[in-house]
């Protein structure tokens, strides 16, 4: 991702949006093309929707995956509040967020709004290991799904 100073023809934020300390206005050029984002979302969708009683709908303008249509376990966000990221925010097992963020802060982050509940942010614009990502999705699902569905999905006790 390239970030330059204010203004410029490639700016993605509307000119009417004011810069703040939390979200300074900057020119953000996402490295991932819209076609690549769609391919990634399609592949994530297949992983998520293969889980028992998982569904998808927009929530807060982002594709979001739910268990039994009620409990969200994963969201896919593109440039949320001009943060320049293409990422997922997902439920995570206790301690996982901290461990991954400390180990690799270029790929993992504490997402706003849900990070205080242990949710994990995972950048999708930093090279993907699909086996690792599938495991993260499965962990997110297991955090919010009833145990009966977790057993059905993974054969776990």
Residue pairs with C-beta under 8 A, 6 or more apart in sequence:
1 28
1 29
1 30
1 31
1 84
1 85
1 125
2 28
2 29
2 31
3 26
3 27
3 28
3 29
3 84
4 10
4 26
4 27
4 29
5 26
5 27
6 19
6 25
6 26
6 27
7 27
8 27
10 27
10 29
11 25
11 26
11 27
11 28
12 27
12 28
12 29
12 30
12 79
12 82
13 25
13 26
13 28
13 82
17 25
17 82
18 25
19 25
23 81
23 82
23 83
25 82
26 82
26 84
28 79
28 82
28 84
30 78
30 79
30 84
30 86
30 125
31 125
32 40
32 86
32 124
32 125
37 78
37 86
37 124
40 86
40 124
40 128
41 63
41 76
43 130
44 74
44 76
44 88
44 133
44 137
45 56
45 63
47 133
47 134
47 137
48 54
48 56
48 65
48 73
48 74
48 137
48 141
49 55
49 56
49 65
51 67
51 137
51 138
51 141
51 145
51 149
51 153
52 145
52 149
52 152
52 153
53 67
53 68
53 145
53 149
54 65
54 66
54 67
54 73
54 141
55 65
55 66
55 68
55 69
56 63
56 64
56 65
56 66
57 64
57 66
57 69
58 64
59 72
59 75
60 75
62 75
62 76
62 77
62 78
62 80
63 75
63 76
64 72
64 74
64 75
64 76
65 72
65 73
65 74
65 75
66 72
66 73
67 73
67 141
67 144
67 145
67 146
67 149
68 146
68 149
71 144
71 145
72 91
72 144
73 90
73 91
73 140
73 141
73 143
73 144
73 145
74 88
74 89
74 90
74 91
74 137
74 140
74 141
75 88
75 89
75 90
76 87
76 88
76 124
77 85
77 86
77 87
77 88
77 89
78 85
78 86
79 85
79 86
80 87
80 112
81 112
85 109
85 121
85 123
85 125
86 123
86 124
86 125
87 109
87 111
87 121
87 122
87 123
87 124
87 125
88 121
88 122
88 124
88 136
89 111
89 114
89 119
89 120
89 121
90 119
90 120
90 122
90 136
90 137
90 139
90 140
91 118
91 119
91 120
91 139
91 140
91 141
91 143
91 144
92 100
92 118
92 119
92 120
92 136
92 139
92 140
92 143
93 118
93 139
93 142
93 143
94 118
96 118
96 120
96 139
97 108
97 110
97 115
97 118
97 119
97 120
100 107
100 108
100 120
101 108
101 109
101 110
101 120
106 123
106 126
107 122
107 123
107 126
108 120
108 121
108 122
108 123
109 121
109 123
110 120
110 121
111 119
111 120
111 121
115 121
120 136
120 140
122 133
122 136
138 153
138 154
141 150
141 153
142 150
142 153
142 154
142 156
145 153
150 156
151 157
